[in-house]
Amino acid sequence: MPSIKVAILGFGTVGEGIYRILNERKEEIRQETGHTIDIVSILVRDKSKERRVTVGTVITTDVQEILLNPDIDVIFEAIVGEEPAFSYLIEAIDKGYHVITANKAMFAKHGPALVKHAEAHGVQARYEATTAGGVPIIRTITSLLPADRVRRIRGILNGTSNFILTKMREEEIPFKAALHEAQQLGYAEADPTDDVSGMDAFRKLMILSALAFGRQPDWQDVPIVGIDGATTEGVQDASKGKLRYRHIADISIDEDGILRGSVGPVLIGADHPLYGVDGVDNAIIVDTDHLGSLTLIGPGAGMYPTGSAMVGDLLQVIGKREVVTVSN
């Protein structure tokens, strides 16, 4: 039976999620695909930290130990920040590896170039996990594009912000208390700036724009407002009026091909499709010419939603093209 050998770059929340899912679902994946998945290497920052990993998995701080391994077929990238993640993936593609990333900061800026580079080298660069966690929005839009035209995408793209706004409304607690709870539950990082400032949602919006419209608007032309200015009084006043604050990212294209985007808190009523989306869930509405409006809802934060999206990308790689070991 064919064996697919993978490496994981980064072993934080996302990297560990990938590792757990691949091990927990190993037999199911074998039955579904006819392939066994072997995790051969994991890149970490601190090799001395104790980790529970399968015997035979190499833990290394040297990325070249992975990139120079001719037996590896697929590389999962779960590193924070643009660099060195982008450089690592370019080198991996040069060596003939398929790559799967969850890095929205890197992909929002370098995604089109990365995908083009992969195509030129006959491998795949997949990125479902960069946007909306466990919601398969990338695959959905990709399947729509050949037969339809996307006009607008809007939705809740940051589960942390949605969790905080939900807590502020339901429990009448201040922003800082809700944020602290999100951090305690692992939904928010120790430095939550990207989540609460709106930058995380903005980057995801830019990824969707590039996919749906083939380009992004000028970043400086997109107003970005976070939820860090939200008050208990404001949230409660809205609730009394049967309205709810949702942090919504919105991008659309008009008949002249002009893109318009925005990111920020929006007051919506009970008739809005995003009204009932609470907690860490993400929700995305895609408006098209022929299908009309399609809404996808699912978990957008946490170890397993993101890890599951990346493993889903691996299954797409296996299904689309036989994965073979590339000799370097």
C-alpha positions in Angstrom: 0.0 0.0 0.0 1.4 3.4 -1.0 2.8 5.5 1.9 2.6 9.3 1.9 5.3 10.9 4.0 4.6 14.3 5.4 6.4 16.9 7.5 4.9 19.6 9.7 6.6 23.0 10.0 5.6 24.4 13.4 4.1 22.6 16.3 2.0 25.1 18.1 -1.8 24.9 18.3 -2.3 24.3 14.6 0.7 22.0 14.1 -0.4 19.8 17.0 -3.9 19.7 15.6 -2.7 18.4 12.3 -0.6 15.8 14.1 -3.5 14.6 16.3 -6.0 14.3 13.5 -3.6 12.4 11.2 -2.9 9.9 13.9 -6.5 9.6 15.1 -7.8 9.2 11.5 -4.9 7.2 10.2 -6.9 4.0 9.6 -9.9 5.9 8.2 -7.7 7.7 5.7 -6.1 4.4 4.7 -9.5 2.9 4.0 -10.8 6.0 2.2 -7.7 6.7 0.0 -5.7 3.5 -0.1 -2.7 5.5 1.3 -1.1 5.4 4.7 0.1 8.7 6.1 3.4 8.8 7.9 4.6 11.9 9.8 8.3 11.7 9.4 9.5 15.1 10.6 8.3 18.1 12.7 10.0 21.5 12.8 10.0 23.1 16.2 11.7 26.1 17.8 12.7 24.4 21.0 13.8 20.8 20.6 14.2 20.3 24.4 10.5 20.7 25.1 8.8 17.5 25.9 6.3 16.3 23.3 4.3 13.1 22.8 5.1 12.1 19.2 5.1 8.7 17.4 8.4 6.8 17.5 10.2 7.4 14.3 9.1 11.0 13.9 12.1 13.3 13.8 11.9 16.5 15.9 14.2 19.1 14.5 15.0 22.8 14.7 16.7 22.7 11.3 14.3 23.2 8.4 17.0 22.0 5.9 16.8 18.6 7.6 13.2 18.5 6.2 13.7 20.2 2.9 16.6 18.0 1.9 14.8 14.8 2.7 13.9 13.2 -0.6 11.3 10.9 0.9 8.9 13.6 2.0 5.9 14.2 -0.3 3.8 16.9 1.4 4.7 19.7 3.8 2.2 21.3 6.2 3.1 24.8 7.2 1.8 26.1 10.5 4.2 28.9 11.3 3.1 32.4 12.4 4.1 35.4 10.3 5.2 36.0 6.7 8.8 34.9 7.1 10.4 32.5 7.2 7.2 30.7 6.2 7.1 32.1 2.6 10.7 31.3 2.0 10.4 27.8 3.3 7.4 27.1 1.1 9.1 28.5 -2.0 12.0 26.2 -1.4 9.7 23.2 -0.7 8.0 23.8 -4.0 11.3 24.1 -5.8 12.1 20.7 -4.5 8.9 19.2 -5.8 6.8 19.0 -2.6 3.1 19.7 -2.3 2.5 22.3 0.3 -0.5 23.0 2.6 -0.6 26.2 4.7 -2.7 27.8 7.4 -0.7 31.0 7.4 -3.1 33.8 6.6 -0.7 36.6 7.2 1.7 35.1 4.7 -0.9 34.0 2.2 -2.8 37.3 2.1 0.3 38.9 0.8 2.1 36.2 -1.1 -0.7 33.7 -1.9 -1.1 34.3 -5.7 2.7 34.1 -6.2 2.9 30.9 -4.2 0.1 29.2 -6.1 1.6 30.3 -9.5 5.0 29.0 -8.4 3.5 25.7 -7.4 1.7 25.4 -10.8 4.9 26.1 -12.6 6.6 23.2 -10.7 3.7 20.7 -11.2 2.7 20.6 -7.5 -0.1 21.9 -5.4 -0.3 24.7 -2.9 -3.5 24.4 -0.8 -4.8 26.9 1.7 -8.3 26.1 2.9 -7.2 26.6 6.5 -6.2 30.2 6.0 -9.8 31.4 6.0 -12.7 30.6 8.3 -11.2 27.5 10.0 -13.5 24.5 9.5 -15.7 26.2 6.9 -14.8 24.9 3.4 -15.1 28.3 1.8 -12.0 28.0 -0.5 -13.2 24.7 -2.0 -16.7 26.1 -2.3 -15.7 29.2 -4.2 -13.3 27.2 -6.4 -16.1 24.9 -7.4 -18.4 27.8 -8.2 -16.1 29.8 -10.4 -16.1 27.6 -13.6 -19.9 28.0 -13.9 -20.9 31.1 -12.0 -19.7 34.6 -11.1 -19.2 35.7 -7.6 -20.4 39.3 -7.0 -20.0 39.7 -3.2 -18.6 37.9 -0.2 -19.4 39.0 3.3 -19.3 37.4 6.7 -17.9 36.7 10.1 -14.3 35.7 9.5 -12.8 35.9 12.9 -14.1 33.4 15.5 -12.4 35.2 18.4 -14.1 38.5 17.8 -17.4 36.7 17.4 -16.9 34.9 20.7 -16.1 38.1 22.5 -19.1 40.0 21.2 -21.3 37.0 22.1 -20.0 36.9 25.6 -20.5 40.6 26.0 -24.1 40.4 25.0 -25.1 37.2 26.7 -23.3 37.7 30.0 -23.1 41.5 30.1 -19.4 41.5 30.8 -16.8 44.0 29.6 -14.6 43.6 26.6 -11.5 42.8 28.6 -13.2 40.0 30.6 -14.6 38.4 27.4 -11.1 38.6 25.8 -9.5 37.0 28.9 -12.0 34.1 28.7 -11.2 33.7 25.0 -7.5 33.5 25.8 -8.1 31.0 28.6 -10.1 28.8 26.2 -7.4 29.0 23.5 -9.5 31.0 21.1 -7.3 34.1 21.4 -3.5 34.4 21.4 -1.5 35.9 24.2 -1.2 38.9 21.9 -4.7 39.2 20.5 -4.1 42.3 18.5 -4.7 40.8 15.0 -8.0 39.4 16.1 -9.5 42.3 17.9 -8.1 45.0 15.6 -9.7 43.5 12.5 -6.5 42.7 10.8 -7.1 38.9 10.9 -10.5 39.3 9.2 -9.0 41.7 6.7 -6.3 39.3 5.6 -8.8 36.5 5.1 -11.0 38.9 3.1 -8.0 39.6 0.8 -7.4 35.9 0.3 -11.1 35.5 -0.7 -10.9 38.5 -3.0 -7.9 37.1 -4.8 -9.6 33.8 -5.3 -13.1 35.1 -6.3 -12.1 38.1 -8.3 -8.6 37.3 -9.4 -7.2 40.3 -7.5 -7.3 42.4 -4.4 -8.2 46.0 -3.8 -5.5 48.4 -2.7 -5.1 47.5 1.0 -5.1 51.2 2.0 -8.5 51.7 0.4 -10.2 49.1 2.7 -11.4 50.6 6.0 -10.6 48.4 9.0 -12.3 48.7 12.4 -11.8 46.2 15.2 -13.9 45.3 18.2 -11.5 46.7 20.7 -13.6 49.7 21.1 -16.8 47.7 21.9 -18.5 48.6 25.2 -20.9 46.5 27.3 -23.4 49.4 27.2 -23.3 49.6 23.4 -23.7 45.9 23.0 -26.5 45.7 25.5 -28.3 48.8 24.1 -28.3 47.1 20.7 -29.6 43.8 22.2 -32.5 45.7 23.8 -33.4 47.0 20.4 -33.3 43.4 19.1 -30.1 44.2 17.2 -26.7 42.5 17.4 -23.2 43.6 16.6 -21.4 41.4 14.2 -17.8 41.9 13.0 -18.3 41.7 9.3 -15.7 41.6 6.5 -17.3 42.6 3.1 -15.9 42.6 -0.5 -17.8 43.2 -3.7 -17.3 43.9 -7.3 -19.5 46.2 -9.4 -20.2 46.1 -13.2 -17.2 48.3 -13.9 -14.9 45.8 -12.1 -14.3 48.1 -9.1 -13.7 46.3 -5.9 -15.0 47.7 -2.6 -14.2 46.3 0.8 -14.7 47.0 4.4 -14.1 45.3 7.8 -15.8 46.4 11.0 -18.7 46.0 13.5 -22.1 46.2 11.9 -25.5 46.3 13.6 -27.9 43.7 12.1 -31.5 42.7 12.8 -33.2 39.3 13.2 -33.9 39.0 9.5 -30.2 39.0 8.7 -28.6 35.6 8.0 -25.7 36.3 10.4 -28.0 37.2 13.3 -27.9 33.8 14.9 -24.2 33.0 14.4 -22.7 33.0 17.9 -19.6 31.9 19.7 -16.5 31.0 17.8 -18.5 30.2 14.6 -17.6 31.8 11.3 -20.2 32.4 8.7 -19.8 33.5 5.1 -22.4 34.6 2.5 -21.4 34.3 -1.1 -23.6 36.1 -3.7 -23.4 34.8 -7.2 -25.1 35.5 -10.6 -26.8 32.1 -10.9 -26.9 30.4 -7.6 -27.9 33.4 -5.7 -26.8 33.7 -2.0 -25.1 30.7 -0.4 -24.3 30.8 3.4 -21.7 28.6 5.0 -21.4 28.3 8.8 -19.0 26.5 11.0 -16.3 26.7 13.7 -13.6 29.3 12.9 -11.2 29.0 15.8 -9.3 26.3 17.7 -7.0 23.4 17.1 -9.3 21.0 15.4 -11.2 23.2 12.9 -7.9 24.5 11.4 -6.2 21.1 11.6 -9.2 19.4 10.0 -9.2 21.9 7.1 -5.5 21.2 6.5 -6.0 17.4 6.6 -8.9 18.0 4.1 -6.5 19.7 1.8 -4.2 16.6 2.1 -7.1 14.4 1.0 -7.7 16.7 -2.0 -4.0 16.4 -2.9 -4.3 12.6 -2.8 -7.6 12.6 -4.7 -6.4 15.0 -7.5 -3.0 13.5 -8.2 -1.1 10.4 -7.2 1.5 11.6 -4.7 4.9 10.1 -5.4 8.2 10.7 -3.7 10.3 13.2 -5.5 14.0 12.7 -5.8 16.0 15.8 -5.1 
